[in-house]
């Protein structure tokens, strides 16, 4: 379970960095394998930020 949290934390931190650096001027593309939680983490980011 902690491995999942580490992964989510890394991608979440990268999205925060994108938000601060780009200031909404570029789109964010999240790529990865199927069924690994891409949509879930992006939706969580949208709710929190």
C-alpha positions as CSV (number, residue, x, y, z in Angstrom):
1,X,0.0,0.0,0.0
2,X,2.8,2.4,0.7
3,X,4.2,2.0,-2.8
4,X,1.0,3.3,-4.2
5,X,1.1,6.3,-2.0
6,X,4.7,7.1,-3.0
7,X,3.7,6.9,-6.7
8,X,0.7,9.2,-6.1
9,X,2.8,11.6,-4.1
10,X,5.4,11.8,-6.9
11,X,2.9,12.4,-9.7
12,X,1.0,14.8,-7.5
13,X,4.1,16.8,-6.7
14,X,4.9,16.9,-10.5
15,X,1.4,18.3,-11.2
16,X,1.9,20.9,-8.5
17,X,5.2,21.9,-10.1
18,X,3.5,22.1,-13.5
19,X,0.7,24.3,-12.0
20,X,3.2,26.7,-10.5
21,X,5.6,26.9,-13.4
22,X,3.1,27.1,-16.3
23,X,0.4,29.2,-14.7
24,X,-2.3,27.7,-16.9
25,X,-0.6,28.5,-20.2
26,X,0.0,24.9,-21.3
27,X,-1.9,21.7,-21.1
28,X,-0.9,18.7,-19.0
29,X,-0.7,15.3,-20.6
30,X,-0.7,12.4,-18.2
31,X,0.4,9.2,-19.9
32,X,0.7,5.7,-18.6
33,X,-0.5,2.1,-18.6
34,X,-4.1,1.2,-18.4
35,X,-5.8,1.1,-15.0
36,X,-3.1,2.6,-12.9
37,X,-5.1,5.5,-11.5
38,X,-4.3,8.3,-13.9
39,X,-7.9,9.7,-13.9
40,X,-8.2,9.2,-10.2
41,X,-5.1,11.3,-9.3
42,X,-6.0,14.0,-11.8
43,X,-9.5,14.3,-10.4
44,X,-8.1,14.5,-6.9
45,X,-5.7,17.2,-8.0
46,X,-8.6,19.1,-9.6
47,X,-10.6,18.9,-6.4
48,X,-7.7,19.9,-4.1
49,X,-6.1,22.6,-6.2
